[in-house]
């Protein structure tokens, strides 16, 4: 998927820096009329604008907080400005937290109702949801990565209702290439049958 510079604008504190403010506002106005669309190959061809937790909160969030963010995105007009996604970055699946079938198990304290329930709530606000993983065994934040579990992870994300998977190049490649590992996740997402975007980072 193609993620534009507007994603960067949305998360950087420099957004309101006076010399850049007019440029940023113009960019947002241009993007406000657009939602993500797809070309025949399945590639996203329009900008994606998302709220994300990482720069401001890091791992200091939970189910209740994310639900409140979804409510505020509707109430404060962010949706009308073109923000149609929440990207939950990092801290979802503790390192080594997998079931007997290999499926990832979310942090029960952070997500007591599970991811599917949380994502269903966010979807009820007409907001899409993205989650983050990595090509290696460990994510950039030290949580569970997807190496060797691409198929079961992609199926689990589909079961949760995830709209976008951001896969980062963290945690090593175990002797494989990053490109090859990204392709494994791409193939796994396609095999899941879900129309999920893959954001390779």
GROMACS elastic network, one bead per residue, 0.5 to 0.9 nm:
[ bonds ]
;  ai    aj funct       b0    kb
    1    42     6  0.84680   500
    1    43     6  0.55516   500
    1    45     6  0.76904   500
    1    48     6  0.89821   500
    1   164     6  0.87851   500
    1   197     6  0.58586   500
    1   198     6  0.56132   500
    1   199     6  0.51466   500
    1   200     6  0.75785   500
    2    43     6  0.73784   500
    2    44     6  0.56390   500
    2    45     6  0.64647   500
    2    46     6  0.74170   500
    2    47     6  0.69719   500
    2    48     6  0.75593   500
    2   198     6  0.89890   500
    2   199     6  0.71486   500
    3     6     6  0.78212   500
    3     7     6  0.67058   500
    3    44     6  0.83105   500
    3    45     6  0.89210   500
    3    46     6  0.81968   500
    3    47     6  0.58584   500
    3    48     6  0.54663   500
    3    49     6  0.79138   500
    3   199     6  0.75011   500
    4     7     6  0.58888   500
    4     8     6  0.76033   500
    4    46     6  0.81938   500
    4    47     6  0.52529   500
    4    48     6  0.64203   500
    4    49     6  0.79121   500
    5     8     6  0.51208   500
    5     9     6  0.63600   500
    5    10     6  0.87356   500
    5    47     6  0.82974   500
    6    10     6  0.61184   500
    6    11     6  0.88209   500
    6    24     6  0.83278   500
    6    27     6  0.72980   500
    6    28     6  0.73301   500
    6    31     6  0.81485   500
    6    47     6  0.72559   500
    6    48     6  0.74222   500
    6    49     6  0.62093   500
    6    50     6  0.87208   500
    7    10     6  0.51459   500
    7    11     6  0.66336   500
    7    12     6  0.88599   500
    7    47     6  0.82761   500
    7    48     6  0.67432   500
    7    49     6  0.52372   500
    7    50     6  0.62188   500
    7    51     6  0.82143   500
    8    11     6  0.54539   500
    8    12     6  0.61206   500
    8    49     6  0.89207   500
    9    12     6  0.54966   500
    9    13     6  0.83150   500
    9    14     6  0.78982   500
    9    15     6  0.59418   500
    9    24     6  0.70266   500
    9    28     6  0.89296   500
   10    13     6  0.84534   500
   10    15     6  0.72618   500
   10    49     6  0.73039   500
   10    50     6  0.71901   500
   10    51     6  0.70145   500
   10    52     6  0.84822   500
   11    14     6  0.87523   500
   11    15     6  0.79904   500
   11    50     6  0.85452   500
   11    51     6  0.72584   500
   11    52     6  0.69179   500
   11    53     6  0.85565   500
   11    54     6  0.85486   500
   11    55     6  0.69305   500
   11    56     6  0.82343   500
   12    15     6  0.58234   500
   12    55     6  0.77292   500
   13    16     6  0.70041   500
   13    17     6  0.80982   500
   13    55     6  0.89122   500
   14    17     6  0.51230   500
   14    18     6  0.88851   500
   14    20     6  0.80132   500
   14    21     6  0.85586   500
   15    18     6  0.85411   500
   15    20     6  0.70511   500
   15    21     6  0.62360   500
   15    24     6  0.67030   500
   15    25     6  0.88290   500
   16    19     6  0.85278   500
   16    20     6  0.70806   500
   16    21     6  0.51864   500
   16    22     6  0.88651   500
   16    24     6  0.82171   500
   17    20     6  0.56162   500
   17    21     6  0.57205   500
   18    21     6  0.50888   500
   18    22     6  0.76442   500
   19    22     6  0.73061   500
   19    23     6  0.81643   500
   20    23     6  0.53365   500
   20    24     6  0.61505   500
   20    25     6  0.86657   500
   21    24     6  0.51155   500
   21    25     6  0.61013   500
   21    26     6  0.85651   500
   22    25     6  0.51149   500
   22    26     6  0.61016   500
   22    27     6  0.85711   500
   23    26     6  0.51803   500
   23    27     6  0.62406   500
   23    28     6  0.87372   500
   24    27     6  0.50813   500
   24    28     6  0.62725   500
   24    29     6  0.87262   500
   25    28     6  0.50641   500
   25    29     6  0.62147   500
   25    30     6  0.86668   500
   26    29     6  0.51322   500
   26    30     6  0.62513   500
   26    31     6  0.86343   500
   27    30     6  0.52015   500
   27    31     6  0.62155   500
   27    32     6  0.85477   500
   28    31     6  0.50411   500
   28    32     6  0.58416   500
   28    81     6  0.69983   500
   28    82     6  0.76792   500
   29    32     6  0.51104   500
   29    33     6  0.74423   500
   29    81     6  0.71968   500
   29    82     6  0.85596   500
   30    33     6  0.65278   500
   30    34     6  0.78780   500
   31    34     6  0.53340   500
   31    35     6  0.80911   500
   31    46     6  0.88069   500
   31    47     6  0.71072   500
   31    48     6  0.88153   500
   31    49     6  0.83666   500
   31    81     6  0.78019   500
   31    82     6  0.64417   500
   32    35     6  0.79124   500
   32    79     6  0.86381   500
   32    80     6  0.69183   500
   32    83     6  0.79042   500
   33    80     6  0.86035   500
   33    81     6  0.78750   500
   33    82     6  0.68041   500
   34    37     6  0.84626   500
   34    46     6  0.70480   500
   34    47     6  0.73661   500
   34    48     6  0.87529   500
   34    82     6  0.68022   500
   35    46     6  0.68122   500
   35    47     6  0.72471   500
   35    48     6  0.72896   500
   35    49     6  0.86890   500
   35    82     6  0.70320   500
   35    83     6  0.87769   500
   35    84     6  0.77339   500
   36    44     6  0.64401   500
   36    45     6  0.70077   500
   36    46     6  0.50602   500
   36    47     6  0.61558   500
   36    48     6  0.60117   500
   36    49     6  0.88339   500
   36    84     6  0.88902   500
   37    43     6  0.83399   500
   37    44     6  0.56749   500
   37    45     6  0.58645   500
   37    46     6  0.57136   500
   37    47     6  0.85712   500
   38    41     6  0.76722   500
   38    42     6  0.55077   500
   38    43     6  0.54225   500
   38    45     6  0.56255   500
   38    46     6  0.76393   500
   39    42     6  0.54996   500
   39    43     6  0.55675   500
   39    44     6  0.65876   500
   39    45     6  0.64654   500
   40    43     6  0.74531   500
   41    44     6  0.89841   500
   42    45     6  0.89879   500
   42   195     6  0.86249   500
   42   197     6  0.84499   500
   43   197     6  0.80519   500
   44    47     6  0.79079   500
   44    48     6  0.85380   500
   44   197     6  0.76818   500
   48    82     6  0.84700   500
   48    83     6  0.78365   500
   48    84     6  0.79243   500
   48    85     6  0.78993   500
   49    82     6  0.64724   500
   49    84     6  0.65193   500
   49    85     6  0.66473   500
   49    86     6  0.88029   500
   50    82     6  0.85521   500
   50    83     6  0.53415   500
   50    84     6  0.62769   500
   50    86     6  0.53418   500
   50    87     6  0.62195   500
   50   128     6  0.88769   500
   50   129     6  0.89280   500
   50   130     6  0.89226   500
   51    69     6  0.87538   500
   51    73     6  0.86241   500
   51    83     6  0.70295   500
   51    84     6  0.83385   500
   51    85     6  0.63684   500
   51    87     6  0.60834   500
   51    88     6  0.84829   500
   52    55     6  0.77623   500
   52    56     6  0.84203   500
   52    57     6  0.88992   500
   52    85     6  0.86287   500
   52    86     6  0.58994   500
   52    88     6  0.60011   500
   52    89     6  0.67417   500
   53    56     6  0.59632   500
   53    57     6  0.53085   500
   53    58     6  0.61987   500
   53    59     6  0.78934   500
   53    60     6  0.85623   500
   53    61     6  0.78042   500
   53    86     6  0.84848   500
   53    87     6  0.73058   500
   53    88     6  0.62898   500
   53    89     6  0.63313   500
   53    90     6  0.88560   500
   54    57     6  0.54179   500
   54    59     6  0.71918   500
   54    60     6  0.89957   500
   54    88     6  0.78636   500
   54    89     6  0.58355   500
   54    90     6  0.76050   500
   55    58     6  0.60619   500
   57    60     6  0.52486   500
   57    61     6  0.67623   500
   58    61     6  0.76837   500
   58    89     6  0.79766   500
   58    90     6  0.78270   500
   58    91     6  0.83167   500
   59    62     6  0.83867   500
   59    89     6  0.82669   500
   59    90     6  0.69369   500
   59    91     6  0.57046   500
   59    92     6  0.87350   500
   59   141     6  0.87942   500
   60    91     6  0.89957   500
   61    64     6  0.80710   500
   61    65     6  0.59129   500
   61    66     6  0.70751   500
   61   110     6  0.74080   500
   62    65     6  0.53398   500
   62    66     6  0.62703   500
   62    67     6  0.87336   500
   62   109     6  0.80870   500
   62   111     6  0.63112   500
   62   112     6  0.89968   500
   63    66     6  0.52691   500
   63    67     6  0.62569   500
   63    68     6  0.87258   500
   63   110     6  0.61095   500
   63   111     6  0.52546   500
   63   112     6  0.74470   500
   63   113     6  0.78980   500
   63   114     6  0.86744   500
   63   115     6  0.85755   500
   63   118     6  0.66756   500
   64    67     6  0.52486   500
   64    68     6  0.63527   500
   64    69     6  0.88010   500
   64   110     6  0.87395   500
   64   111     6  0.85515   500
   64   118     6  0.89292   500
   65    68     6  0.51005   500
   65    69     6  0.63030   500
   65    70     6  0.88345   500
   66    70     6  0.63630   500
   66    71     6  0.87263   500
   66    86     6  0.86507   500
   66    88     6  0.86923   500
   66   118     6  0.81971   500
   66   122     6  0.83668   500
   67    70     6  0.51628   500
   67    71     6  0.63788   500
   67    72     6  0.87496   500
   67   118     6  0.73267   500
   67   121     6  0.72514   500
   67   122     6  0.67142   500
   68    71     6  0.50317   500
   68    72     6  0.61890   500
   68    73     6  0.86196   500
   69    72     6  0.50398   500
   69    73     6  0.60723   500
   69    74     6  0.87416   500
   69    86     6  0.86448   500
   70    73     6  0.51418   500
   70    74     6  0.66292   500
   70    75     6  0.87730   500
   70    86     6  0.77906   500
   70   121     6  0.85330   500
   70   122     6  0.59736   500
   70   125     6  0.68703   500
   70   127     6  0.73794   500
   71    74     6  0.54497   500
   71    75     6  0.62277   500
   71    76     6  0.86769   500
   71   122     6  0.83455   500
   71   125     6  0.73568   500
   72    76     6  0.56773   500
   72    77     6  0.81678   500
   72    78     6  0.81382   500
   73    76     6  0.56623   500
   73    77     6  0.62760   500
   73    78     6  0.50141   500
   73    79     6  0.61078   500
   73    83     6  0.78778   500
   73    84     6  0.87177   500
   73   125     6  0.88343   500
   73   127     6  0.87183   500
   74    77     6  0.56581   500
   74    78     6  0.63527   500
   74    79     6  0.58857   500
   74    80     6  0.81397   500
   74   125     6  0.71658   500
   74   126     6  0.88581   500
   74   127     6  0.88654   500
   75    78     6  0.78218   500
   75    79     6  0.87012   500
   76    79     6  0.81846   500
   76    80     6  0.89227   500
   77    80     6  0.51756   500
   77    81     6  0.64752   500
   77    82     6  0.89877   500
   77    83     6  0.89160   500
   78    81     6  0.50184   500
   78    82     6  0.65453   500
   78    83     6  0.54944   500
   78    84     6  0.80607   500
   79    82     6  0.51810   500
   79    84     6  0.56991   500
   79    85     6  0.87633   500
   79   126     6  0.88090   500
   79   127     6  0.81183   500
   80    83     6  0.72061   500
   80    84     6  0.86822   500
   81    84     6  0.88677   500
   83    86     6  0.82798   500
   83   127     6  0.82244   500
   84   126     6  0.73805   500
   84   127     6  0.50177   500
   84   128     6  0.60270   500
   84   129     6  0.86779   500
   85   126     6  0.87789   500
   85   127     6  0.51837   500
   85   129     6  0.54612   500
   85   130     6  0.71498   500
   85   163     6  0.87647   500
   86   122     6  0.84181   500
   86   127     6  0.69670   500
   86   128     6  0.62616   500
   86   130     6  0.61629   500
   86   131     6  0.86480   500
   87   128     6  0.84281   500
   87   129     6  0.58202   500
   87   131     6  0.58230   500
   87   132     6  0.77959   500
   87   164     6  0.80825   500
   87   165     6  0.89137   500
   87   166     6  0.84937   500
   88    91     6  0.86031   500
   88    92     6  0.81805   500
   88   129     6  0.73784   500
   88   130     6  0.59013   500
   88   132     6  0.66411   500
   89    92     6  0.79541   500
   89   130     6  0.80505   500
   89   131     6  0.59708   500
   89   132     6  0.51677   500
   89   133     6  0.82808   500
   89   166     6  0.83193   500
   90    93     6  0.81316   500
   90   131     6  0.75260   500
   90   132     6  0.56862   500
   90   133     6  0.71568   500
   90   139     6  0.74923   500
   90   140     6  0.78596   500
   90   141     6  0.62168   500
   90   142     6  0.85451   500
   90   143     6  0.72061   500
   91    94     6  0.67997   500
   91   106     6  0.87606   500
   91   107     6  0.80130   500
   91   110     6  0.89336   500
   91   132     6  0.87164   500
   91   139     6  0.88230   500
   91   141     6  0.69337   500
   91   142     6  0.79910   500
   91   143     6  0.60415   500
   91   144     6  0.85553   500
   92   105     6  0.84763   500
   92   106     6  0.54854   500
   92   107     6  0.60758   500
   92   110     6  0.79592   500
   92   111     6  0.82835   500
   92   131     6  0.82371   500
   92   132     6  0.81894   500
   92   133     6  0.88848   500
   92   143     6  0.73991   500
   92   144     6  0.82392   500
   93    96     6  0.81294   500
   93    97     6  0.62673   500
   93    98     6  0.83541   500
   93   104     6  0.64323   500
   93   105     6  0.58720   500
   93   107     6  0.56569   500
   93   143     6  0.60291   500
   93   144     6  0.55789   500
   93   145     6  0.84440   500
   94    97     6  0.53914   500
   94    98     6  0.88026   500
   94   104     6  0.87825   500
   94   105     6  0.77784   500
   94   106     6  0.68584   500
   94   107     6  0.61722   500
   94   142     6  0.80807   500
   94   144     6  0.56066   500
   95    98     6  0.86127   500
   95   137     6  0.85982   500
   95   138     6  0.70536   500
   95   139     6  0.87086   500
   95   142     6  0.69118   500
   95   145     6  0.77148   500
   96   104     6  0.85096   500
   96   105     6  0.89622   500
   96   143     6  0.80728   500
   96   144     6  0.60443   500
   96   145     6  0.89104   500
   97   102     6  0.89019   500
   97   103     6  0.85517   500
   97   104     6  0.60913   500
   97   105     6  0.53974   500
   97   106     6  0.73482   500
   97   107     6  0.82450   500
   97   143     6  0.89841   500
   97   144     6  0.70568   500
   98   101     6  0.76573   500
   98   102     6  0.52494   500
   98   103     6  0.52808   500
   98   105     6  0.52074   500
   98   106     6  0.85890   500
   98   144     6  0.87544   500
   99   102     6  0.50661   500
   99   103     6  0.53308   500
   99   104     6  0.65316   500
   99   105     6  0.66067   500
  100   103     6  0.74584   500
  101   104     6  0.89984   500
  101   152     6  0.81937   500
  102   105     6  0.89935   500
  102   149     6  0.70648   500
  102   152     6  0.67257   500
  102   153     6  0.83211   500
  103   149     6  0.79113   500
  103   152     6  0.57004   500
  103   153     6  0.62439   500
  103   155     6  0.86547   500
  103   156     6  0.66587   500
  104   144     6  0.79976   500
  104   146     6  0.89926   500
  104   149     6  0.89211   500
  104   152     6  0.81263   500
  104   153     6  0.66988   500
  104   156     6  0.74543   500
  105   108     6  0.81515   500
  105   114     6  0.88375   500
  106   109     6  0.87664   500
  106   110     6  0.79872   500
  106   111     6  0.67672   500
  106   112     6  0.88441   500
  106   114     6  0.70176   500
  106   115     6  0.73770   500
  107   110     6  0.54112   500
  107   111     6  0.59181   500
  107   112     6  0.77801   500
  107   114     6  0.85425   500
  108   111     6  0.50742   500
  108   113     6  0.78245   500
  108   114     6  0.73330   500
  109   112     6  0.55279   500
  110   113     6  0.89714   500
  110   114     6  0.89266   500
  111   114     6  0.52039   500
  111   115     6  0.65948   500
  111   118     6  0.79085   500
  112   115     6  0.86249   500
  113   116     6  0.80110   500
  113   117     6  0.60357   500
  113   118     6  0.69975   500
  114   117     6  0.57515   500
  114   118     6  0.66200   500
  114   119     6  0.88906   500
  114   160     6  0.86356   500
  115   118     6  0.50835   500
  115   119     6  0.59593   500
  115   120     6  0.84046   500
  115   160     6  0.59434   500
  115   161     6  0.85260   500
  116   119     6  0.51884   500
  116   120     6  0.60155   500
  116   121     6  0.86433   500
  116   157     6  0.88981   500
  116   159     6  0.71959   500
  116   161     6  0.63593   500
  116   162     6  0.84445   500
  117   120     6  0.51366   500
  117   121     6  0.63856   500
  117   122     6  0.88571   500
  117   160     6  0.79023   500
  118   121     6  0.52096   500
  118   122     6  0.64200   500
  118   123     6  0.86827   500
  118   160     6  0.88336   500
  119   122     6  0.50120   500
  119   123     6  0.59941   500
  119   124     6  0.85146   500
  119   128     6  0.81935   500
  119   129     6  0.67044   500
  119   160     6  0.69381   500
  119   161     6  0.64770   500
  119   162     6  0.72692   500
  120   123     6  0.50178   500
  120   124     6  0.62066   500
  120   125     6  0.89910   500
  120   160     6  0.82931   500
  120   161     6  0.73234   500
  121   124     6  0.50857   500
  121   125     6  0.70047   500
  122   125     6  0.53831   500
  122   126     6  0.69910   500
  122   127     6  0.57406   500
  122   128     6  0.71025   500
  122   129     6  0.74178   500
  123   127     6  0.50751   500
  123   128     6  0.59750   500
  123   129     6  0.76517   500
  123   161     6  0.87768   500
  124   127     6  0.73243   500
  125   128     6  0.87455   500
  128   162     6  0.76874   500
  128   163     6  0.59948   500
  128   164     6  0.80864   500
  129   161     6  0.79964   500
  129   162     6  0.56088   500
  129   163     6  0.53776   500
  129   164     6  0.64451   500
  129   165     6  0.88755   500
  130   162     6  0.58916   500
  130   163     6  0.56660   500
  130   165     6  0.55881   500
  130   166     6  0.69823   500
  130   197     6  0.87052   500
  131   157     6  0.84072   500
  131   162     6  0.70846   500
  131   163     6  0.83666   500
  131   164     6  0.64818   500
  131   165     6  0.52496   500
  131   166     6  0.60681   500
  131   167     6  0.85789   500
  132   139     6  0.83561   500
  132   164     6  0.85711   500
  132   165     6  0.58492   500
  132   167     6  0.58592   500
  132   168     6  0.74666   500
  133   136     6  0.86836   500
  133   138     6  0.83882   500
  133   139     6  0.59772   500
  133   140     6  0.84198   500
  133   143     6  0.84043   500
  133   144     6  0.74781   500
  133   145     6  0.55108   500
  133   146     6  0.63874   500
  133   165     6  0.72779   500
  133   166     6  0.62303   500
  133   168     6  0.63038   500
  133   170     6  0.88072   500
  134   137     6  0.74422   500
  134   138     6  0.68049   500
  134   139     6  0.50528   500
  134   140     6  0.73152   500
  134   144     6  0.81536   500
  134   146     6  0.57905   500
  134   147     6  0.74962   500
  134   166     6  0.78157   500
  134   169     6  0.57572   500
  134   170     6  0.55937   500
  134   171     6  0.69305   500
  134   201     6  0.87659   500
  135   138     6  0.81144   500
  135   139     6  0.78897   500
  135   145     6  0.64363   500
  135   146     6  0.56540   500
  135   147     6  0.53945   500
  135   148     6  0.88395   500
  135   150     6  0.86453   500
  135   167     6  0.63600   500
  135   168     6  0.62224   500
  135   169     6  0.55205   500
  135   170     6  0.62856   500
  135   171     6  0.68558   500
  135   172     6  0.74237   500
  135   173     6  0.68733   500
  135   178     6  0.71458   500
  135   181     6  0.59995   500
  135   182     6  0.67802   500
  135   185     6  0.82262   500
  136   139     6  0.68441   500
  136   144     6  0.87103   500
  136   145     6  0.54696   500
  136   146     6  0.61237   500
  136   148     6  0.84284   500
  136   168     6  0.85113   500
  136   169     6  0.70441   500
  136   170     6  0.56852   500
  136   173     6  0.55464   500
  136   174     6  0.74606   500
  136   178     6  0.89686   500
  136   181     6  0.85128   500
  137   143     6  0.85662   500
  137   144     6  0.63548   500
  137   146     6  0.60588   500
  137   147     6  0.50928   500
  137   148     6  0.80151   500
  137   170     6  0.82017   500
  137   171     6  0.53484   500
  137   172     6  0.71172   500
  137   173     6  0.82756   500
  137   174     6  0.86346   500
  138   141     6  0.77820   500
  138   142     6  0.55219   500
  138   143     6  0.55142   500
  138   144     6  0.50157   500
  138   146     6  0.77135   500
  138   147     6  0.82274   500
  138   170     6  0.67814   500
  138   172     6  0.79365   500
  139   142     6  0.51137   500
  139   143     6  0.51047   500
  139   144     6  0.59364   500
  139   146     6  0.83383   500
  139   167     6  0.89602   500
  139   168     6  0.74640   500
  139   169     6  0.82997   500
  139   170     6  0.55963   500
  139   171     6  0.57653   500
  140   143     6  0.74463   500
  140   145     6  0.87226   500
  140   168     6  0.75194   500
  140   169     6  0.81114   500
  140   170     6  0.52819   500
  140   171     6  0.67723   500
  141   144     6  0.89985   500
  141   170     6  0.89544   500
  142   145     6  0.84369   500
  142   171     6  0.83825   500
  145   149     6  0.83992   500
  145   170     6  0.83019   500
  145   171     6  0.72389   500
  146   149     6  0.51320   500
  146   150     6  0.55794   500
  146   152     6  0.89933   500
  146   153     6  0.67732   500
  146   167     6  0.86125   500
  146   185     6  0.85021   500
  147   150     6  0.64391   500
  147   171     6  0.86419   500
  147   172     6  0.89987   500
  147   173     6  0.79052   500
  147   174     6  0.84971   500
  147   181     6  0.77891   500
  148   151     6  0.82149   500
  149   152     6  0.55513   500
  149   153     6  0.58518   500
  149   154     6  0.84133   500
  150   153     6  0.51506   500
  150   154     6  0.59578   500
  150   155     6  0.85435   500
  150   181     6  0.87551   500
  150   184     6  0.66629   500
  150   185     6  0.53613   500
  150   186     6  0.88122   500
  150   187     6  0.87483   500
  150   188     6  0.60427   500
  150   189     6  0.83035   500
  151   154     6  0.52800   500
  151   155     6  0.62599   500
  151   156     6  0.85915   500
  151   184     6  0.82603   500
  151   185     6  0.72838   500
  151   187     6  0.83316   500
  151   189     6  0.74672   500
  151   191     6  0.80163   500
  151   192     6  0.78311   500
  152   155     6  0.51120   500
  152   156     6  0.60233   500
  152   157     6  0.85679   500
  152   188     6  0.81371   500
  153   157     6  0.60847   500
  153   158     6  0.85292   500
  153   185     6  0.87051   500
  153   188     6  0.82905   500
  153   189     6  0.87365   500
  154   157     6  0.51342   500
  154   158     6  0.62296   500
  154   159     6  0.86581   500
  154   165     6  0.86258   500
  154   185     6  0.71972   500
  154   186     6  0.88351   500
  154   188     6  0.57620   500
  154   189     6  0.51323   500
  154   190     6  0.86149   500
  154   191     6  0.84121   500
  154   192     6  0.64082   500
  154   194     6  0.88232   500
  155   158     6  0.50381   500
  155   159     6  0.61831   500
  155   160     6  0.86524   500
  155   188     6  0.77247   500
  155   189     6  0.72241   500
  155   191     6  0.83451   500
  155   192     6  0.53100   500
  155   193     6  0.85394   500
  155   194     6  0.83667   500
  156   160     6  0.61522   500
  156   161     6  0.86173   500
  156   162     6  0.88550   500
  156   192     6  0.89050   500
  157   160     6  0.50238   500
  157   161     6  0.62721   500
  157   162     6  0.53149   500
  157   163     6  0.83605   500
  157   164     6  0.88709   500
  157   165     6  0.80289   500
  157   189     6  0.87529   500
  157   194     6  0.89638   500
  157   196     6  0.87491   500
  158   161     6  0.50682   500
  158   162     6  0.57583   500
  158   163     6  0.79859   500
  158   189     6  0.81028   500
  158   192     6  0.68502   500
  158   193     6  0.80739   500
  158   194     6  0.58303   500
  158   195     6  0.85056   500
  158   196     6  0.75885   500
  159   162     6  0.76920   500
  159   194     6  0.88926   500
  161   194     6  0.86272   500
  161   196     6  0.89241   500
  162   165     6  0.72796   500
  162   194     6  0.88741   500
  162   196     6  0.69115   500
  162   197     6  0.89964   500
  163   194     6  0.84644   500
  163   195     6  0.72200   500
  163   197     6  0.62454   500
  163   198     6  0.88931   500
  164   195     6  0.88180   500
  164   196     6  0.52761   500
  164   198     6  0.58369   500
  164   199     6  0.70521   500
  165   196     6  0.71032   500
  165   197     6  0.61770   500
  165   199     6  0.59960   500
  165   200     6  0.83359   500
  166   197     6  0.83311   500
  166   198     6  0.60146   500
  166   200     6  0.59952   500
  166   201     6  0.69312   500
  167   170     6  0.87099   500
  167   182     6  0.75808   500
  167   185     6  0.83477   500
  167   198     6  0.71926   500
  167   199     6  0.61536   500
  167   200     6  0.51694   500
  167   201     6  0.59765   500
  168   171     6  0.88630   500
  168   182     6  0.89157   500
  168   199     6  0.83159   500
  168   200     6  0.61293   500
  169   172     6  0.74475   500
  169   173     6  0.82423   500
  169   178     6  0.67189   500
  169   182     6  0.86353   500
  169   200     6  0.79628   500
  169   201     6  0.61885   500
  170   173     6  0.81372   500
  171   174     6  0.87965   500
  172   175     6  0.81618   500
  172   176     6  0.88657   500
  172   178     6  0.85784   500
  173   176     6  0.51775   500
  173   177     6  0.61852   500
  173   178     6  0.63137   500
  173   181     6  0.76292   500
  174   177     6  0.84016   500
  176   179     6  0.85474   500
  176   180     6  0.68391   500
  176   181     6  0.71827   500
  177   180     6  0.51376   500
  177   181     6  0.63505   500
  177   182     6  0.86948   500
  178   181     6  0.51138   500
  178   182     6  0.61559   500
  178   183     6  0.85530   500
  179   182     6  0.51720   500
  179   183     6  0.62190   500
  179   184     6  0.87207   500
  180   183     6  0.50287   500
  180   184     6  0.62967   500
  180   185     6  0.89285   500
  181   185     6  0.65134   500
  181   186     6  0.86333   500
  182   185     6  0.52665   500
  182   186     6  0.62005   500
  182   187     6  0.86841   500
  182   198     6  0.89066   500
  182   200     6  0.69518   500
  183   187     6  0.60728   500
  183   188     6  0.84606   500
  184   187     6  0.51687   500
  184   188     6  0.61170   500
  184   189     6  0.86514   500
  185   189     6  0.60810   500
  185   190     6  0.85246   500
  185   198     6  0.81348   500
  186   189     6  0.52466   500
  186   190     6  0.62851   500
  186   191     6  0.86432   500
  186   197     6  0.89344   500
  186   198     6  0.67554   500
  187   190     6  0.51024   500
  187   191     6  0.60867   500
  187   192     6  0.86494   500
  188   191     6  0.50039   500
  188   192     6  0.62075   500
  189   192     6  0.51114   500
  189   193     6  0.69972   500
  189   194     6  0.67612   500
  189   195     6  0.80139   500
  189   196     6  0.67950   500
  189   197     6  0.84320   500
  189   198     6  0.80394   500
  190   193     6  0.56080   500
  190   194     6  0.68000   500
  190   195     6  0.76568   500
  190   196     6  0.80911   500
  191   194     6  0.79645   500
  192   195     6  0.86771   500
  193   196     6  0.86559   500
